[in-house]
């Protein structure tokens, strides 16, 4: 696997395969559809689309032995400097023409058709141009990505709109006689509400009802419904409105974090020992907290930064320090998230409650985090006991293993009254943890209160 290749941390292979089967089925029947991959921000929609496009582009038609699909990618947010989305869509398709690998091969008939059709569409869009050539502009944009045009509204004055859209539909219809045309639309969520709705309407105008033409949209339906209401008012039936543009949706959940998380974030996890023993606890916590992959990435970046500040000598730390930092970061992140939603969790921000979780019922946290997570943390501590205390004031003996050392660190750093000692059953004596580990976690707690 190359260093640049993304890892399937959320185990998205099944949903990628499912969507691929849908596309092949529609292609085999030469049906036209607009459907959506529906998931919240951070659920990995872009990753799924990227992987899907790579697999779809090389699928062959069993009858002709040629590629089955013309695949185009339209990033709405990347092209939102065009005031008119129709121009942006054509520009994205033209960009594909310029990048097609077949350009370096003997020109096959299908590729020649692709160039011809897209050239005609671009020509129609610029037939009555005002000193601007769309094809040349695409080349310019490729060389100067990110630059904003000063007068994108000039495009809206270039063509008789209805005539141009009709011409575009006819040309795409001709193109779809050779292969299935697939337009993948991403980053709609990042566009301003008015522009996002305009994109939906233009896609409908340009592609709806065309046989063998498929549009796959990545959307966050909650965000999209909000955009519809912002444009058309709170009383609008958003479901009914969106059904005009989207035939059906493939729902995306948070995903199931896989073992590859340690590989994908190796820049952090490689700084610790006992990774295999820590792995399952890390996976369990991420799963139970239901944090999406983008926020996991941001959180691990922060944790890594704090760890580096605390560990200036770059000494490889034991697994219990990793678990301390990870639990600290996850719990603090989740409390901050709930406080942003006006939940009354301010008093839990110091995390003093974690070492006391087996002694006290925290109803607010159960409501905020869910009973499964709270039960998991409580059980994690209870299974680390070497001897259970008779009361909350008794000194508690913990096994001198990874989990016991984790709870010793949590107790030393977060508790006002220290109540945990480590005990070696075989040697039948008290074990004292390296003071450097305690100091490391104390520094992490101090800096974590600043950065997380």
N, C-alpha and C positions, 0 to 999 in steps of 0.2 A: 504493500500500500504506500503510495507517495505521501510526502509530508503535507501536500496541499489538499489531499483528498479528505473530505469530511467523513466523520464516523457516524454511523447510525446509532446514536446514543439512546434514542427514544424507541427503538425497535419498530421503525416505520415500514419495514419491508412488506408486511401483510397489506397495509393500506395502499402502498405503491403498486403491489401486484393486483389488488382489487380494481384500482382505477385503470391500470393497464388493460385488464380484461374487459372493462366497460368500453374503453376506447376501441379495442379490437373488435368487439361485438358490434358497435355502432358503425365502424368502418366496413365490416363484412356485409352489413345490411345497407350501406351507403346512406345512413340516416344523418340528418343534421340535428345537433343539440347544443344548447348552452346549459352547462351545469357547473356546480360550484364545489370547491373544497372548503368547508366551513369550519373555522377554528379561531380561537382567540389569538391575540398578539402573543408571540413567544412560543406557540405550539409547534413550530417547525414546518409551516406551510411552504416557505421558500425552499427549504431543503428537499421536501417531497417533490416539488415541481422540478427542481434541478435534476434529481435522480431519475425522475420519470421521463423527462425530455431526453436524457442520454439513452435510456433504454428504448424509447419509442422511435427515435431517429434511425435505429439500425434494424427495426423489425421489418421483415420482408413479407411481401404478398406471396402466398403459396402458389398462386396461379402464374404470376408474371416473373417471380423471383427478383423483382425490384423492390426498393424501399416502399413501404406501405403508406407512409405519411410525409407530407410537407409540414414541418414543425416550425412555427414562428413564436417568438417570445416578446411580449409587450409589457414592459415595466412602466406602469402608469405614473408613478412618482418620478421616475427618471426622466420622463418625457413631458412633465406637467408645465414646462415653459411654453409649450404650444397652447395657445388659448383654445384652439379647436382640437378636440381629441381625435377626430377623424384624420387630421394631418399627422398626429402623433402615431396613430396605428399604422398608417401607410409608411411612415418613416421607419418604424420598427421592422416592418416586413422588408423594406429595402435594405436595411442593415443586415438582415439575414441573407439576402441575396449576395451581398458582398463578402460574407464570411463562409458561404457554403464550400465544403471541402471539394466538391465536384469541380470547382473553378480551377483547381490545379490538375484535374484529370481531363481526359478526352471528353469533350462536351457531349453528354448523352442527351437524347431527345427531351427527357423529362426536365433536365436542368435548363435546357434552351427554352422550353416552354415557360419555366418559372421566370427566367430573366425577361422574356418577352412580355408576359402578362404584367409583371410588376412594373416594368418600364412603361407600359401603356397606362397603367393606373397613375403612376407618377406624372406622366405627361398630361393626363387629363386634369390632375390637380393643379398643374402649373401652366395650363393652356393659355390663360389670360394673365400670365405672371406680370408682376410689377418689379422688374429687375431682380427677381429671386428665382433660382433654379433649385427645386427640391432635392434632386439627385446630388447636385454639387453641395447643397447644404448638409446632406447626410454625411458626405465625406468630410466636410469641415467640422461637423459635430463630433465625428469619430476622433479627429485630431485634437479637438478642444473640448473634451467631455467636462460637463459641469458648468460651462460658461452659459450665462443667460443672454437671450436675445433681447435687445432693447424694445423692439416693437413686435411682439408675437401676434398682436391683433392684425398686423398687415396680412397674415395668411387668410383671415376670414373674408377679405375683400378680393381674393384671387379667383374665385370660381362661382358659377351658378350651382349652389349647393345641392339641390335636389338632383339635377342632371348628373353631377359628379358622383353622387352616391349610387345612383342607378347604374352608371357606367362601371363603377367599382364592383358592384354586385354581379354584373354580367361577366366581368373578367375573372372574378373569383369562381364563379360557376363554371367557366371554361377550364380553369386550373384544376378544379375538383373532379373533372372527368378522368384525369390521369391517376390521381392519388387523393387520399383523404387529406383535407386541409385542417390542421390543428393549430389554433391560436391559444397560447397559454398566457393568461393575464395575471400579473402579480402586483403586489404593493398597492392595491386599491385602498386599503385601510389607511395608508399614510397621506392620501390626498385630502385636500379640503372638501367639505361636504358637497358644495355646489359642483365642484369639478368631478368628484366621484360619481355623482348621479348623472352628470353629463356623459361620462365615459360609458356607463351602463346603457344610456339611451343611444349613443352612437354605435355601440356594438350591436344593439338590437337592429338599428337601421341598416347596418352594413352586412350582417351575417344571418339574421333570423330567417328561417324558412328555406335556407339553401341546403340542398341535399349533399351529403358527404362532406359537410363543413361543420367542425366541432369547435366550440369555444369553451375552454376550461378556466374558470375564475377562481382565484384564491380570495376568500372573503372572511370577515368577522361579522356575522349576521347582526350581532348586537350593535356594533359600531355603525353598520350600514343602515340599520333601522333608525338609529339616532340621526344619521345624515338625512334620511328621507323626511323625518319629522321636522328637522331644522329648516328644510326647504319648503315643505308643503303643509306644515302645521301639526300640532299634537293630535288632532282628530283623525288624521289619515290612517287608513288600514294598511300598515306597512307590509304585512304578509301578502295581501292581495296585490299591492303595488309591485313587490319584488317578483311575484310569480309571473308577471308579464315578461320578465327578462331572464329568469332562471328556471329551467325545467325541473331540476331536482338537485339535492345537496348530498354530499358525502360528508358526514359529521366526523370531526377530529377531536379526540380527547387529549388529555395532557400527555399521554404516552407512558410507556413503562421504561424507566431508566435501566439501561443495561450495564454489564460489567465494564464495557468500554469507556465508561466515564473516567476511570482512573488513567486510561491511555490518552483520552482527548484532553484532559487537564493535567498531563504529566508534568508541566512546568511547576505545578504546586505539589501534587501528590508524591513526586519523585524525591522530595526533600525529607521524606520520612521512612522509617523502618516499619516492619510488620504490616505491610500493605495488604497482604492476602487476608490477614486476620481482621483488619479494619474494614475491608471492602463491603461485606454484607451489612454492617451497621450503617455505613454511608449510604448504600442503596436503599435500605429500609427507611431511613430518615427522609431522604428526598422523595420517595414514593408516598409516605404518609403525610408529608407537608404539602404535597401537590403544588410544587413550585415549577413554573414552566421553564423550558430550557434556556431562554434568553436571560431570565433573571438569575438562574443558577450560574450562568457564565459570568454575569456582572458581580454576583456575590462572591464567587471563587476568586475573581480578580482582586476584589477588595481584601478578602481573607489573606490571599497571597502577599499583597502589598504590606499588610500589617505584620504578617509573619516575617517578611524580609527585614522590616524595621526592627523587629524584636531579636532577630537572629543575624546580627551583623557579621559574625564570623562564618556564616553559612555551614554550621555544623548540622549534620543529619540528625533529626530528632526522632525519638521513639514514637510508636503508634498512639500512645495515650495522649500525647500532645496534639497530634492530628485530630483525634476524636474530640478533644477539648475545644480546639479552635472551630471545628466544623459544627459541633452542637451549639457552641456559643453564637456563631454567625447565623446559623439557621433559625435559632430561637429569636434572636434579636431582629432579624429580618422579618419574621412572621409577626412579631409584636408590632413593629413599625408599620407593617402593611395594614394590620387591623386597626391601629390607631388612626391611620389615614382615612379609614372608613368610619370614623367617629366612635370606635369601640372604646370602652372605658378600661384600658389596660395599662395606663401610665404607671401604676404602682408596681407592675411586674417587669418594668424596663431594665432594672438592675440585675435581673436573672437570679436573685437570691433564692427564689422559690425552687430552682432546679434540684439542689442537694436535699431539699426537704420534701420532695415529691411523694415519697412513700409514707410520710407522716401526716400530710395535710391534703384535704380535698380542695381543689381549686376550680370551683364551678365556672368562673368567668373564662378560664383557660380551656376548660372542656368544651364550652360553647364556641370559643374562638378557633381552637385547633382541631376539635373533634376528639371523641373518646378513645379512638384507636391509637392516636399518637401519644396521648397522655398515658394510656395503659402500657404502651411499648416502652416508654422511658422509665416508668415505674418498675416494670418487670426487669428491665435492663439492670436496674440497681439491685433489686431483690435477689437476682441470680448471682450477684457478686458478693453476697454476704458470706463471711466465714462463720460468724456468730451473730445472730439477730439480737439487737439490744432489747432489754425489757421495757424501756421507756424512751421517749424522745431525748431525754437528757443523758442517757447512758452512752458511753463510748462504743462505737460500732466497729467490729472487726471485719475487714474485707479481704478476700483472697488477693494475694500479691501477684495477680496476673494482669493482663491488659485492661480488662473491664474494671477490676478493683482499683488499679492505678488511675484510671479515668475518673472514677468517683472520688478518689482521694484528692485529685487536682481540683475538681469542681468544688469540693468541700473547702479546701484550703483557700481558694481564690474568692469564692462567692459567699460563703457562710460567715455570719457574724460570730457564731460559736462553733469552733471546730469539733467535729464529733466522729471522725473516721480515722482508723489506724489500719495499716496493712499487716497481714499475718500470714506467715509461711507455715502451712499445715505440716509439711514433711519435717521441717526443722523445729517446728513448734516455737517460733519466736517472732517478735515484732520486726517488720522490715521498714527501713527508712528510705524514702525516695530521694533521689539526687536533688539537692536544693536548686540547682540550675533549671530543672524542669519546672519547679514551682515559680521561680522568678520569671521564666519565659512566659508562663501562662498569666502571671500577674501583669506583665508588660502588655500582653495581648489584650487583656481585659481593659486596661487603662486606655490604650490606643483605639480599641474597638468602640469604646464609648464616644470617641471623637469621629470616627470614619463610618460607622455603620448605624 
